[in-house]
Amino acid sequence: MEFLCVLLWRIWFRRNKWIHEQLWLDDESCFSWARQYLDVLPKQGASKPWQAPICGWVKVNSDAAWCSKQKKFGLGAIIRDSTGKVLGSVATPIFASVSVAVAEAWAMERGAALAKQLGFLTVVLESDCLAVIKALDLRSANVSEINYVFESIYEICNDFNLYKFSHTPRMGNQVAHSLARLALSLESEQIWSTSTPESVNRYVIADMQHSSLS
């Protein structure tokens, strides 16, 4: 959600640039600027690392990434236990024109479905999209296009014995984010059992170190 706010700010800047200087900034440059801005922007709570779930639970982190040039979303999700062990991960490319919030909900839905498929029964579903987490907790959505995704998430969660939704700052969601970015380069969904792709491993290790699990 913070990415969307920064992007809209940049789009407004682009409008003013065109009106006053007749200089046009293309879509990709706007997306790239917004990503770079957030990468260097200090944020409250941004230093909070990923936290392992309590014993007996698994945590599913999910995220979505967007590529304007390809008109494509990448969804990423990873499942880990209380020791930080990877129990499964997925990267899913999707060609769609939807809001960022819908894509974030899709990513959470895909992670929940993977957790169900692997037979886990006590599950934390975690995302860095606060608006989606709040709406899921309150069972409310102001945008009709996201309602059907929420209903699917609730339906999946009904098969768990226990579940809860959790928000994490960006730093606590680096693995899921890297999987979502990876999905942008894929032609079809890929699932890894008890592992992550090589390009993502360093983020898994960093989470272990920051969480004092190594």
Secondary structure, 3 states (H helix, E strand, C coil): CHHHHHHHHHHHHHHHHHHHHCCCCCHHHHHHHHHHHHHHCCCCCCCCCCCCCCCCCEEEEEEEEEECCCCEEEEEEEEECCCCCEEEEEEEEECCCCCHHHHHHHHHHHHHHHHHHCCCCEEEEEECCHHHHHHHHHCCCCCHHHHHHHHHHHHHHCCCCEEEEEECCHHHHHHHHHHHHHHCCCCCCEEECCCCCHHHHHHHHHHHHHCCCC
